[in-house]
Amino acid sequence: MSSSGTPISHLSTFTCIRCGLTVSEAAPNAEARTHCPNCLAGKHGPCGARTHPIAVAVLRDGAWMLIHRCTGCDHLEAAPVAEDDNQLLLIRIAVKPLAQPPFPLEHLAQL
């Protein structure tokens, strides 16, 4: 269902602004889809620019949220991860802070 309470049709589609994939507007759980399940990019409604996935957050109930930054206005927004989202990209985004810490890893040996 959309935020207005009306069901999202699985026949309605959009073309991904980044990778060009034709995507159903409905996620597998029938919720409105906010990003491409292939590349995880989206389109920011207010300014129309592409959104780029920058992080994942895990809610207290264990649900994952994908954090996007708009490439046009720098607005941040969170969207639920859908079951058909690219799992490899989600994991790469989740571990990036651990793989690229803001300090040399050798400093950990001194702790």
C-alpha positions in Angstrom: 0.0 0.0 0.0 1.1 3.5 -0.6 1.3 6.2 2.0 -2.2 7.2 1.0 -3.5 3.7 1.8 -4.2 2.7 -1.8 -2.6 -0.6 -3.0 0.4 -0.3 -5.3 -0.1 -2.1 -8.6 2.6 -4.7 -9.5 2.0 -3.6 -13.1 3.2 0.0 -12.5 6.9 0.4 -13.2 9.6 3.0 -13.3 13.0 3.1 -15.0 16.0 3.3 -12.7 17.6 6.7 -13.0 21.1 5.1 -12.5 21.2 1.6 -14.1 18.2 1.8 -16.5 16.4 -1.3 -15.1 12.6 -1.4 -15.4 11.4 -1.9 -11.8 8.0 -2.6 -10.3 6.7 0.3 -8.2 5.7 -2.3 -5.6 8.2 -4.2 -3.5 7.5 -7.9 -2.9 5.6 -7.0 0.3 3.3 -4.7 -1.7 4.8 -1.5 -0.2 5.8 1.3 -2.4 9.3 0.9 -3.7 11.6 3.9 -3.2 14.8 2.6 -4.9 16.1 0.2 -7.5 16.6 -3.3 -6.2 19.5 -3.8 -8.5 21.8 -0.8 -7.9 19.9 0.6 -4.8 19.8 4.1 -6.3 16.6 6.2 -6.1 15.1 9.5 -7.3 14.5 12.3 -4.8 10.9 13.5 -5.3 11.3 17.2 -4.4 14.3 18.0 -6.6 14.3 15.0 -9.0 18.0 14.2 -8.6 19.4 10.7 -8.1 19.8 9.4 -4.6 22.9 7.4 -3.7 22.9 4.7 -1.0 25.5 5.6 1.6 24.7 3.5 4.7 22.5 0.9 6.3 20.9 1.3 9.7 19.4 -1.5 11.8 16.3 -0.7 13.8 15.7 -2.1 17.3 13.3 -4.7 15.8 16.1 -5.9 13.5 14.7 -4.3 10.3 17.3 -2.9 8.0 16.9 0.6 6.5 18.9 1.9 3.5 20.2 5.5 4.0 20.3 7.6 0.8 21.9 11.0 0.1 20.4 13.1 -2.7 23.1 14.0 -5.3 21.3 17.3 -6.0 20.4 18.8 -2.6 22.3 16.5 -0.1 19.0 15.6 1.6 19.2 12.3 3.6 16.4 9.8 3.8 15.8 6.3 5.0 13.9 3.6 3.2 13.2 0.0 4.3 15.3 -2.7 2.6 13.1 -4.9 0.4 13.6 -8.7 0.3 14.6 -8.5 -3.4 17.3 -5.7 -2.9 20.8 -6.6 -4.1 22.2 -8.4 -1.0 25.8 -8.1 -2.1 25.6 -4.3 -2.4 23.8 -4.1 1.0 26.6 -6.0 2.7 29.3 -3.9 0.9 27.6 -0.7 2.2 27.2 -2.2 5.7 30.9 -3.2 6.1 32.5 -0.2 4.3 33.1 1.7 7.7 34.9 -1.4 9.0 36.9 -1.9 5.8 37.9 1.8 5.5 38.2 3.1 9.1 39.2 6.8 9.6 42.5 5.7 11.3 45.3 3.3 10.5 44.5 -0.2 11.7 48.0 -0.5 13.2 46.8 1.8 16.0 44.6 -1.0 17.3 47.6 -3.0 18.2 48.6 -0.3 20.7 45.3 -0.5 22.6 
